[in-house]
Amino acid sequence: DARIEDNWETEFFIRMTVKDKPGVLAKIAGIFGKHEVSIASVIQKGRNGDSTPLIFVTHKAKELSMKKAAEDMKNEPSIVRVDNIIRVES
């Protein structure tokens, strides 16, 4: 049942490649906040030209909230691509 899955809560691991410029992290945090997805941690390592990988781990969030945030991320020009979204079961 899709409704059960949409209401299921878990933590998420998200790896994305973003443009390396000021304000990008704030835009992404805004997307998460808009959909009630709370960020537990952020890691930025290295740089590859004009882009950089960002890794997020969230607090528990509803599956539907994460899906909606992921849809908004597709339309954010400062996000080059979302590489992975993985459920973290604890």
Biopython code that builds the backbone (N, CA, C, O; Angstrom):
import numpy as np
from Bio.PDB.StructureBuilder import StructureBuilder

atoms = [
    (1, "ASP", "N", (0.843, -1.182, 0.000)),
    (1, "ASP", "CA", (0.000, 0.000, 0.000)),
    (1, "ASP", "C", (0.888, 1.245, 0.000)),
    (1, "ASP", "O", (1.729, 1.409, 0.884)),
    (2, "ALA", "N", (0.703, 2.120, -0.988)),
    (2, "ALA", "CA", (1.542, 3.314, -1.140)),
    (2, "ALA", "C", (1.389, 4.273, 0.034)),
    (2, "ALA", "O", (2.355, 4.930, 0.422)),
    (3, "ARG", "N", (0.185, 4.365, 0.607)),
    (3, "ARG", "CA", (-0.018, 5.284, 1.733)),
    (3, "ARG", "C", (0.811, 4.876, 2.935)),
    (3, "ARG", "O", (1.355, 5.731, 3.635)),
    (4, "ILE", "N", (0.912, 3.589, 3.180)),
    (4, "ILE", "CA", (1.716, 3.112, 4.307)),
    (4, "ILE", "C", (3.178, 3.469, 4.077)),
    (4, "ILE", "O", (3.848, 3.965, 4.983)),
    (5, "GLU", "N", (3.672, 3.220, 2.872)),
    (5, "GLU", "CA", (5.068, 3.539, 2.572)),
    (5, "GLU", "C", (5.325, 5.039, 2.678)),
    (5, "GLU", "O", (6.359, 5.446, 3.208)),
    (6, "ASP", "N", (4.401, 5.873, 2.184)),
    (6, "ASP", "CA", (4.580, 7.323, 2.235)),
    (6, "ASP", "C", (4.652, 7.843, 3.665)),
    (6, "ASP", "O", (5.334, 8.834, 3.926)),
    (7, "ASN", "N", (3.960, 7.193, 4.591)),
    (7, "ASN", "CA", (3.968, 7.626, 5.987)),
    (7, "ASN", "C", (5.059, 6.967, 6.815)),
    (7, "ASN", "O", (5.245, 7.310, 7.982)),
    (8, "TRP", "N", (5.778, 6.028, 6.223)),
    (8, "TRP", "CA", (6.862, 5.343, 6.917)),
    (8, "TRP", "C", (7.966, 6.338, 7.215)),
    (8, "TRP", "O", (8.308, 7.147, 6.353)),
    (9, "GLU", "N", (8.534, 6.301, 8.414)),
    (9, "GLU", "CA", (9.588, 7.236, 8.808)),
    (9, "GLU", "C", (10.914, 6.521, 8.966)),
    (9, "GLU", "O", (10.987, 5.441, 9.552)),
    (10, "THR", "N", (11.952, 7.130, 8.442)),
    (10, "THR", "CA", (13.308, 6.615, 8.573)),
    (10, "THR", "C", (14.287, 7.765, 8.366)),
    (10, "THR", "O", (13.900, 8.862, 7.964)),
    (11, "GLU", "N", (15.535, 7.504, 8.642)),
    (11, "GLU", "CA", (16.580, 8.471, 8.316)),
    (11, "GLU", "C", (16.996, 8.223, 6.871)),
    (11, "GLU", "O", (16.797, 7.131, 6.339)),
    (12, "PHE", "N", (17.572, 9.236, 6.244)),
    (12, "PHE", "CA", (18.021, 9.108, 4.863)),
    (12, "PHE", "C", (19.465, 9.570, 4.728)),
    (12, "PHE", "O", (19.913, 10.476, 5.431)),
    (13, "PHE", "N", (20.181, 8.933, 3.814)),
    (13, "PHE", "CA", (21.531, 9.313, 3.398)),
    (13, "PHE", "C", (21.377, 9.829, 1.969)),
    (13, "PHE", "O", (20.890, 9.112, 1.095)),
    (14, "ILE", "N", (21.790, 11.066, 1.736)),
    (14, "ILE", "CA", (21.660, 11.671, 0.415)),
    (14, "ILE", "C", (23.026, 12.168, -0.036)),
    (14, "ILE", "O", (23.677, 12.941, 0.666)),
    (15, "ARG", "N", (23.454, 11.723, -1.206)),
    (15, "ARG", "CA", (24.706, 12.215, -1.790)),
    (15, "ARG", "C", (24.339, 12.942, -3.069)),
    (15, "ARG", "O", (23.616, 12.419, -3.917)),
    (16, "MET", "N", (24.853, 14.164, -3.192)),
    (16, "MET", "CA", (24.574, 14.947, -4.390)),
    (16, "MET", "C", (25.813, 15.708, -4.824)),
    (16, "MET", "O", (26.742, 15.907, -4.041)),
    (17, "THR", "N", (25.816, 16.125, -6.061)),
    (17, "THR", "CA", (26.872, 16.971, -6.596)),
    (17, "THR", "C", (26.253, 18.339, -6.833)),
    (17, "THR", "O", (25.211, 18.464, -7.477)),
    (18, "VAL", "N", (26.913, 19.367, -6.299)),
    (18, "VAL", "CA", (26.365, 20.720, -6.383)),
    (18, "VAL", "C", (27.400, 21.679, -6.955)),
    (18, "VAL", "O", (28.597, 21.393, -6.955)),
    (19, "LYS", "N", (26.926, 22.814, -7.438)),
    (19, "LYS", "CA", (27.835, 23.869, -7.878)),
    (19, "LYS", "C", (28.530, 24.426, -6.646)),
    (19, "LYS", "O", (27.903, 24.626, -5.606)),
    (20, "ASP", "N", (29.825, 24.675, -6.768)),
    (20, "ASP", "CA", (30.612, 25.166, -5.638)),
    (20, "ASP", "C", (30.576, 26.688, -5.626)),
    (20, "ASP", "O", (31.459, 27.353, -6.168)),
    (21, "LYS", "N", (29.529, 27.226, -4.990)),
    (21, "LYS", "CA", (29.385, 28.675, -4.893)),
    (21, "LYS", "C", (28.596, 29.020, -3.632)),
    (21, "LYS", "O", (27.873, 28.176, -3.104)),
    (22, "PRO", "N", (28.729, 30.248, -3.150)),
    (22, "PRO", "CA", (28.034, 30.650, -1.933)),
    (22, "PRO", "C", (26.511, 30.560, -2.080)),
    (22, "PRO", "O", (25.957, 30.859, -3.138)),
    (23, "GLY", "N", (25.853, 30.144, -1.005)),
    (23, "GLY", "CA", (24.400, 30.106, -0.950)),
    (23, "GLY", "C", (23.761, 28.783, -1.323)),
    (23, "GLY", "O", (22.563, 28.592, -1.115)),
    (24, "VAL", "N", (24.552, 27.860, -1.874)),
    (24, "VAL", "CA", (23.991, 26.579, -2.313)),
    (24, "VAL", "C", (23.469, 25.774, -1.127)),
    (24, "VAL", "O", (22.365, 25.233, -1.184)),
    (25, "LEU", "N", (24.243, 25.693, -0.070)),
    (25, "LEU", "CA", (23.821, 24.927, 1.104)),
    (25, "LEU", "C", (22.522, 25.496, 1.683)),
    (25, "LEU", "O", (21.646, 24.740, 2.104)),
    (26, "ALA", "N", (22.400, 26.812, 1.704)),
    (26, "ALA", "CA", (21.179, 27.445, 2.219)),
    (26, "ALA", "C", (19.964, 27.084, 1.367)),
    (26, "ALA", "O", (18.879, 26.850, 1.900)),
    (27, "LYS", "N", (20.141, 27.038, 0.044)),
    (27, "LYS", "CA", (19.032, 26.665, -0.840)),
    (27, "LYS", "C", (18.590, 25.230, -0.584)),
    (27, "LYS", "O", (17.395, 24.941, -0.532)),
    (28, "ILE", "N", (19.561, 24.333, -0.425)),
    (28, "ILE", "CA", (19.236, 22.927, -0.184)),
    (28, "ILE", "C", (18.569, 22.763, 1.181)),
    (28, "ILE", "O", (17.593, 22.026, 1.315)),
    (29, "ALA", "N", (19.095, 23.447, 2.185)),
    (29, "ALA", "CA", (18.484, 23.392, 3.519)),
    (29, "ALA", "C", (17.050, 23.910, 3.467)),
    (29, "ALA", "O", (16.177, 23.397, 4.167)),
    (30, "GLY", "N", (16.807, 24.919, 2.644)),
    (30, "GLY", "CA", (15.458, 25.447, 2.475)),
    (30, "GLY", "C", (14.501, 24.425, 1.879)),
    (30, "GLY", "O", (13.342, 24.336, 2.282)),
    (31, "ILE", "N", (14.999, 23.650, 0.909)),
    (31, "ILE", "CA", (14.176, 22.595, 0.308)),
    (31, "ILE", "C", (13.827, 21.542, 1.355)),
    (31, "ILE", "O", (12.672, 21.136, 1.478)),
    (32, "PHE", "N", (14.838, 21.104, 2.111)),
    (32, "PHE", "CA", (14.571, 20.122, 3.163)),
    (32, "PHE", "C", (13.559, 20.683, 4.167)),
    (32, "PHE", "O", (12.603, 19.999, 4.534)),
    (33, "GLY", "N", (13.767, 21.915, 4.605)),
    (33, "GLY", "CA", (12.883, 22.526, 5.589)),
    (33, "GLY", "C", (11.456, 22.669, 5.097)),
    (33, "GLY", "O", (10.510, 22.440, 5.851)),
    (34, "LYS", "N", (11.295, 23.046, 3.836)),
    (34, "LYS", "CA", (9.967, 23.200, 3.235)),
    (34, "LYS", "C", (9.163, 21.905, 3.334)),
    (34, "LYS", "O", (7.938, 21.933, 3.455)),
    (35, "HIS", "N", (9.860, 20.775, 3.282)),
    (35, "HIS", "CA", (9.185, 19.476, 3.302)),
    (35, "HIS", "C", (9.336, 18.746, 4.643)),
    (35, "HIS", "O", (9.095, 17.543, 4.740)),
    (36, "GLU", "N", (9.739, 19.497, 5.673)),
    (36, "GLU", "CA", (9.841, 18.976, 7.040)),
    (36, "GLU", "C", (10.820, 17.816, 7.162)),
    (36, "GLU", "O", (10.579, 16.852, 7.888)),
    (37, "VAL", "N", (11.931, 17.929, 6.435)),
    (37, "VAL", "CA", (13.028, 16.967, 6.539)),
    (37, "VAL", "C", (14.154, 17.674, 7.286)),
    (37, "VAL", "O", (14.704, 18.660, 6.795)),
    (38, "SER", "N", (14.493, 17.175, 8.464)),
    (38, "SER", "CA", (15.501, 17.798, 9.317)),
    (38, "SER", "C", (16.878, 17.188, 9.043)),
    (38, "SER", "O", (17.028, 15.968, 8.983)),
    (39, "ILE", "N", (17.870, 18.050, 8.880)),
    (39, "ILE", "CA", (19.237, 17.611, 8.587)),
    (39, "ILE", "C", (19.960, 17.268, 9.882)),
    (39, "ILE", "O", (20.012, 18.086, 10.801)),
    (40, "ALA", "N", (20.520, 16.059, 9.960)),
    (40, "ALA", "CA", (21.314, 15.649, 11.122)),
    (40, "ALA", "C", (22.781, 16.007, 10.925)),
    (40, "ALA", "O", (23.445, 16.457, 11.860)),
    (41, "SER", "N", (23.292, 15.807, 9.699)),
    (41, "SER", "CA", (24.696, 16.147, 9.432)),
    (41, "SER", "C", (24.915, 16.401, 7.952)),
    (41, "SER", "O", (24.170, 15.921, 7.097)),
    (42, "VAL", "N", (25.967, 17.175, 7.673)),
    (42, "VAL", "CA", (26.370, 17.504, 6.307)),
    (42, "VAL", "C", (27.871, 17.317, 6.209)),
    (42, "VAL", "O", (28.614, 17.717, 7.105)),
    (43, "ILE", "N", (28.318, 16.706, 5.115)),
    (43, "ILE", "CA", (29.752, 16.542, 4.878)),
    (43, "ILE", "C", (30.052, 17.040, 3.471)),
    (43, "ILE", "O", (29.366, 16.685, 2.512)),
    (44, "GLN", "N", (31.086, 17.867, 3.362)),
    (44, "GLN", "CA", (31.565, 18.305, 2.056)),
    (44, "GLN", "C", (33.036, 17.957, 1.981)),
    (44, "GLN", "O", (33.831, 18.396, 2.812)),
    (45, "LYS", "N", (33.394, 17.165, 0.981)),
    (45, "LYS", "CA", (34.795, 16.777, 0.819)),
    (45, "LYS", "C", (35.245, 17.067, -0.592)),
    (45, "LYS", "O", (34.547, 16.775, -1.563)),
    (46, "GLY", "N", (36.429, 17.648, -0.687)),
    (46, "GLY", "CA", (37.036, 17.842, -1.990)),
    (46, "GLY", "C", (36.276, 18.788, -2.885)),
    (46, "GLY", "O", (35.307, 19.436, -2.489)),
    (47, "ARG", "N", (36.753, 18.839, -4.095)),
    (47, "ARG", "CA", (36.188, 19.719, -5.099)),
    (47, "ARG", "C", (36.573, 19.154, -6.450)),
    (47, "ARG", "O", (37.684, 18.651, -6.622)),
    (48, "ASN", "N", (35.679, 19.232, -7.395)),
    (48, "ASN", "CA", (35.950, 18.723, -8.729)),
    (48, "ASN", "C", (35.603, 19.821, -9.726)),
    (48, "ASN", "O", (34.482, 19.878, -10.231)),
    (49, "GLY", "N", (36.558, 20.683, -10.005)),
    (49, "GLY", "CA", (36.287, 21.808, -10.896)),
    (49, "GLY", "C", (35.342, 22.791, -10.244)),
    (49, "GLY", "O", (35.627, 23.321, -9.170)),
    (50, "ASP", "N", (34.211, 23.034, -10.895)),
    (50, "ASP", "CA", (33.220, 23.980, -10.383)),
    (50, "ASP", "C", (32.160, 23.324, -9.506)),
    (50, "ASP", "O", (31.221, 23.986, -9.065)),
    (51, "SER", "N", (32.306, 22.015, -9.250)),
    (51, "SER", "CA", (31.307, 21.317, -8.438)),
    (51, "SER", "C", (31.967, 20.610, -7.261)),
    (51, "SER", "O", (33.183, 20.422, -7.217)),
    (52, "THR", "N", (31.127, 20.228, -6.317)),
    (52, "THR", "CA", (31.618, 19.546, -5.121)),
    (52, "THR", "C", (30.561, 18.550, -4.636)),
    (52, "THR", "O", (29.366, 18.807, -4.776)),
    (53, "PRO", "N", (30.983, 17.426, -4.073)),
    (53, "PRO", "CA", (29.997, 16.494, -3.517)),
    (53, "PRO", "C", (29.539, 16.958, -2.132)),
    (53, "PRO", "O", (30.337, 17.455, -1.337)),
    (54, "LEU", "N", (28.268, 16.791, -1.861)),
    (54, "LEU", "CA", (27.698, 17.057, -0.538)),
    (54, "LEU", "C", (26.987, 15.796, -0.083)),
    (54, "LEU", "O", (26.289, 15.145, -0.860)),
    (55, "ILE", "N", (27.171, 15.465, 1.176)),
    (55, "ILE", "CA", (26.505, 14.301, 1.758)),
    (55, "ILE", "C", (25.666, 14.777, 2.940)),
    (55, "ILE", "O", (26.152, 15.493, 3.815)),
    (56, "PHE", "N", (24.414, 14.371, 2.951)),
    (56, "PHE", "CA", (23.503, 14.702, 4.040)),
    (56, "PHE", "C", (23.029, 13.419, 4.698)),
    (56, "PHE", "O", (22.811, 12.410, 4.029)),
    (57, "VAL", "N", (22.873, 13.465, 6.008)),
    (57, "VAL", "CA", (22.148, 12.437, 6.741)),
    (57, "VAL", "C", (21.028, 13.186, 7.452)),
    (57, "VAL", "O", (21.263, 14.219, 8.078)),
    (58, "THR", "N", (19.820, 12.664, 7.351)),
    (58, "THR", "CA", (18.682, 13.340, 7.960)),
    (58, "THR", "C", (18.299, 12.681, 9.280)),
    (58, "THR", "O", (18.704, 11.558, 9.577)),
    (59, "HIS", "N", (17.513, 13.404, 10.059)),
    (59, "HIS", "CA", (16.809, 12.788, 11.175)),
    (59, "HIS", "C", (15.657, 12.004, 10.553)),
    (59, "HIS", "O", (15.458, 12.061, 9.339)),
    (60, "LYS", "N", (14.904, 11.279, 11.361)),
    (60, "LYS", "CA", (13.769, 10.530, 10.818)),
    (60, "LYS", "C", (12.806, 11.488, 10.116)),
    (60, "LYS", "O", (12.460, 12.549, 10.635)),
    (61, "ALA", "N", (12.391, 11.079, 8.930)),
    (61, "ALA", "CA", (11.454, 11.871, 8.133)),
    (61, "ALA", "C", (10.519, 10.916, 7.404)),
    (61, "ALA", "O", (10.853, 9.751, 7.184)),
    (62, "LYS", "N", (9.360, 11.413, 7.037)),
    (62, "LYS", "CA", (8.413, 10.593, 6.285)),
    (62, "LYS", "C", (8.928, 10.383, 4.865)),
    (62, "LYS", "O", (9.534, 11.270, 4.264)),
    (63, "GLU", "N", (8.672, 9.202, 4.356)),
    (63, "GLU", "CA", (9.054, 8.848, 2.983)),
    (63, "GLU", "C", (8.488, 9.865, 1.985)),
    (63, "GLU", "O", (9.198, 10.307, 1.082)),
    (64, "LEU", "N", (7.219, 10.232, 2.145)),
    (64, "LEU", "CA", (6.588, 11.178, 1.232)),
    (64, "LEU", "C", (7.283, 12.536, 1.280)),
    (64, "LEU", "O", (7.455, 13.180, 0.245)),
    (65, "SER", "N", (7.682, 12.975, 2.468)),
    (65, "SER", "CA", (8.391, 14.250, 2.597)),
    (65, "SER", "C", (9.709, 14.219, 1.835)),
    (65, "SER", "O", (10.064, 15.185, 1.160)),
    (66, "MET", "N", (10.434, 13.108, 1.944)),
    (66, "MET", "CA", (11.704, 12.975, 1.237)),
    (66, "MET", "C", (11.480, 12.933, -0.267)),
    (66, "MET", "O", (12.256, 13.517, -1.023)),
    (67, "LYS", "N", (10.429, 12.250, -0.710)),
    (67, "LYS", "CA", (10.108, 12.200, -2.146)),
    (67, "LYS", "C", (9.836, 13.600, -2.690)),
    (67, "LYS", "O", (10.313, 13.958, -3.767)),
    (68, "LYS", "N", (9.070, 14.387, -1.941)),
    (68, "LYS", "CA", (8.747, 15.748, -2.382)),
    (68, "LYS", "C", (9.990, 16.626, -2.409)),
    (68, "LYS", "O", (10.168, 17.425, -3.328)),
    (69, "ALA", "N", (10.853, 16.481, -1.403)),
    (69, "ALA", "CA", (12.106, 17.239, -1.386)),
    (69, "ALA", "C", (12.969, 16.861, -2.588)),
    (69, "ALA", "O", (13.562, 17.730, -3.227)),
    (70, "ALA", "N", (13.038, 15.571, -2.893)),
    (70, "ALA", "CA", (13.831, 15.102, -4.038)),
    (70, "ALA", "C", (13.291, 15.680, -5.344)),
    (70, "ALA", "O", (14.069, 16.024, -6.234)),
    (71, "GLU", "N", (11.978, 15.789, -5.469)),
    (71, "GLU", "CA", (11.385, 16.387, -6.675)),
    (71, "GLU", "C", (11.798, 17.849, -6.809)),
    (71, "GLU", "O", (12.148, 18.302, -7.898)),
    (72, "ASP", "N", (11.756, 18.592, -5.693)),
    (72, "ASP", "CA", (12.165, 20.000, -5.725)),
    (72, "ASP", "C", (13.647, 20.137, -6.068)),
    (72, "ASP", "O", (14.045, 21.087, -6.742)),
    (73, "MET", "N", (14.459, 19.196, -5.607)),
    (73, "MET", "CA", (15.895, 19.253, -5.885)),
    (73, "MET", "C", (16.179, 19.133, -7.383)),
    (73, "MET", "O", (17.162, 19.686, -7.874)),
    (74, "LYS", "N", (15.324, 18.415, -8.106)),
    (74, "LYS", "CA", (15.497, 18.278, -9.560)),
    (74, "LYS", "C", (15.381, 19.625, -10.265)),
    (74, "LYS", "O", (15.940, 19.818, -11.345)),
    (75, "ASN", "N", (14.655, 20.556, -9.649)),
    (75, "ASN", "CA", (14.421, 21.866, -10.256)),
    (75, "ASN", "C", (15.330, 22.957, -9.712)),
    (75, "ASN", "O", (15.194, 24.119, -10.096)),
    (76, "GLU", "N", (16.256, 22.606, -8.826)),
    (76, "GLU", "CA", (17.175, 23.589, -8.240)),
    (76, "GLU", "C", (18.431, 23.658, -9.114)),
    (76, "GLU", "O", (19.179, 22.683, -9.180)),
    (77, "PRO", "N", (18.678, 24.787, -9.785)),
    (77, "PRO", "CA", (19.811, 24.894, -10.712)),
    (77, "PRO", "C", (21.185, 24.701, -10.071)),
    (77, "PRO", "O", (22.128, 24.315, -10.762)),
    (78, "SER", "N", (21.321, 24.956, -8.783)),
    (78, "SER", "CA", (22.633, 24.810, -8.140)),
    (78, "SER", "C", (22.963, 23.354, -7.811)),
    (78, "SER", "O", (24.095, 23.044, -7.441)),
    (79, "ILE", "N", (21.981, 22.462, -7.945)),
    (79, "ILE", "CA", (22.226, 21.027, -7.754)),
    (79, "ILE", "C", (22.498, 20.413, -9.123)),
    (79, "ILE", "O", (21.620, 20.374, -9.985)),
    (80, "VAL", "N", (23.722, 19.936, -9.309)),
    (80, "VAL", "CA", (24.101, 19.321, -10.582)),
    (80, "VAL", "C", (23.355, 18.005, -10.752)),
    (80, "VAL", "O", (22.782, 17.738, -11.809)),
    (81, "ARG", "N", (23.365, 17.184, -9.705)),
    (81, "ARG", "CA", (22.624, 15.917, -9.731)),
    (81, "ARG", "C", (22.524, 15.362, -8.313)),
    (81, "ARG", "O", (23.370, 15.636, -7.461)),
    (82, "VAL", "N", (21.482, 14.581, -8.080)),
    (82, "VAL", "CA", (21.349, 13.816, -6.843)),
    (82, "VAL", "C", (21.852, 12.420, -7.174)),
    (82, "VAL", "O", (21.247, 11.705, -7.974)),
    (83, "ASP", "N", (22.965, 12.036, -6.553)),
    (83, "ASP", "CA", (23.613, 10.764, -6.873)),
    (83, "ASP", "C", (22.929, 9.580, -6.199)),
    (83, "ASP", "O", (22.740, 8.538, -6.827)),
    (84, "ASN", "N", (22.558, 9.724, -4.932)),
    (84, "ASN", "CA", (21.950, 8.626, -4.175)),
    (84, "ASN", "C", (21.006, 9.164, -3.114)),
    (84, "ASN", "O", (21.269, 10.198, -2.500)),
    (85, "ILE", "N", (19.921, 8.463, -2.907)),
    (85, "ILE", "CA", (19.070, 8.651, -1.728)),
    (85, "ILE", "C", (18.849, 7.250, -1.174)),
    (85, "ILE", "O", (18.230, 6.402, -1.816)),
    (86, "ILE", "N", (19.364, 7.027, 0.020)),
    (86, "ILE", "CA", (19.326, 5.692, 0.617)),
    (86, "ILE", "C", (18.648, 5.765, 1.979)),
    (86, "ILE", "O", (18.979, 6.618, 2.802)),
    (87, "ARG", "N", (17.703, 4.868, 2.210)),
    (87, "ARG", "CA", (17.075, 4.781, 3.538)),
    (87, "ARG", "C", (18.092, 4.216, 4.521)),
    (87, "ARG", "O", (18.838, 3.290, 4.202)),
    (88, "VAL", "N", (18.109, 4.791, 5.722)),
    (88, "VAL", "CA", (18.991, 4.304, 6.787)),
    (88, "VAL", "C", (18.100, 3.724, 7.872)),
    (88, "VAL", "O", (17.384, 4.459, 8.552)),
    (89, "GLU", "N", (18.142, 2.425, 8.034)),
    (89, "GLU", "CA", (17.322, 1.784, 9.058)),
    (89, "GLU", "C", (18.140, 1.621, 10.323)),
    (89, "GLU", "O", (19.267, 1.126, 10.300)),
    (90, "SER", "N", (17.545, 2.050, 11.434)),
    (90, "SER", "CA", (18.274, 1.951, 12.702)),
    (90, "SER", "C", (17.554, 1.057, 13.677)),
    (90, "SER", "O", (18.025, 0.860, 14.797)),
]
sb = StructureBuilder()
sb.init_structure("model")
sb.init_model(0)
sb.init_chain("A")
sb.init_seg("    ")
for serial, (resi, resn, name, xyz) in enumerate(atoms, 1):
    if name == "N":
        sb.init_residue(resn, " ", resi, " ")
    sb.init_atom(name, np.array(xyz, "f"), 0.0, 1.0, " ", f" {name:<3s}", serial, name[0])
structure = sb.get_structure()
